[in-house]
C-alpha cells in the first residue's frame, strides 16, 4: 500500500481498518473505525480533505477525490463504494450503496438510506433524496426503497466487508 503525506497532511487510518497492499491513500484523509480499502483503490486528499466514517468499504478500483478549494469529500457510516466507482467532491450520508462503476460528481449530496445504481452518473449539484434509488446516465430517481428491508441489507453488506477484511489481516 502507498500511504503518502502531501503538503504536510498525512492520512489517519485506525489500526482496525484494512488497506490492501496496492491501494493508494494520500494527503488529508481521515478514516473512522472498521473500514476497508480494497485492491487498486485510490483515495486522494491532496487538493481538499476527505473524511470517511465507520464501517465504510471502498472496493477494488474505486477512486475517491475532491475539488481544489471548493468541495471536500465526506462519507458517512455504513457506506459501500462499489468496484470501479468514482466519488468526487461530494457528500454521502449514512447507509448508502454506491454501485459498481457509478460516478458521483462535485457538490452532490447522497442522503441516507439511498442507492446509486451500478453505472449511474450523478451529475454535479444533484441531491439524491433519502430512501431512493437513482440510476442511468444522467442518473434520475427510479423508485423509492422499502425501508423495512433496506437498513438490514446495508448493515449486512457493511458487516460482510468487515469480515472479508479480517481474512486478509490474518494472512
Buried (B, 14 or more C-beta within 10 A) or exposed (E): BEBBEBEEBBBBBEEBBBBBEEBBBBBBBBBBBBBBBBBBBBBBBBBBBBBBBBBBBBBBBBBBBBBEEEBBBBBBBBBBBBBBBBBBBBBBBBBBBBBBBBBBBBBBBBBBBBBBBBBBBBBBEBEBBBBBBBBEEEBEEEEEBEEEEBBEEBEEBBEEBBEEBEEBEEE
